[in-house]
Amino acid sequence: MKLVRGVLQHYSWGDKQAIPHLLNLEPDGRPWAELWFGTHLGGSSKMLDVDDHASVPQSRGSVDETGGQSTPLISTSGELPFLLKVLAAAEPL
């Protein structure tokens, strides 16, 4: 199974808990404004190889809990014509 790991964007207007909660991660006090899925030059998602019977890795790094390395999404999909963004605004933009 392959999982796509999004790219976090920390902007001052972001919420400090919504995206960490979505990802089942501990908030770290920073504003987590956006979570990107795609091949944007400002942050391309990564693909993780995961054993079909393993639980979904929750680490933030580029190496999953089983030691498998991540691969840039663009290297397998090519450039995607869209960018999916999950926004978490704590104040008006």
Secondary structure, DSSP 8 states (H G I E B T S, - for coil): -EEEE-EEE--TTBBSSHHHHHTT----SS-B-EEEEEEETTEE-EEEE--TTS-----SSSB-TTS-BEEEHHHHH---S-EEEEE-BSS--
